[in-house]
Amino acid sequence: MAASPFNTVKLDVIVIAGFGLLLIVAVGGAQLSSGGQLLILGGYGAAGASWVVGRTRRIAKRTMPADATSTTNAHLKSQDSSSTHYGQK
């Protein structure tokens, strides 16, 4: 079986989570207000999530066949607008 192209994203998630745990310990030991701790940890979480989403989208775009989106859109456009709605005409 071939390796998943998303294995690098999985590794990124592990690394980001590991640094996040270290950051929690460091921020918890620092003499910061609750708001400051929340700002630091929230910013790190948002940055990490953005990184993972961006990497996932780039890999998905690279590995998705070029005609997959056009096929999906064509299927959606070909559905009859006068079709039944919840089994009723």
Beta strands, then each sheet from edge to edge (+ up, - down):
end
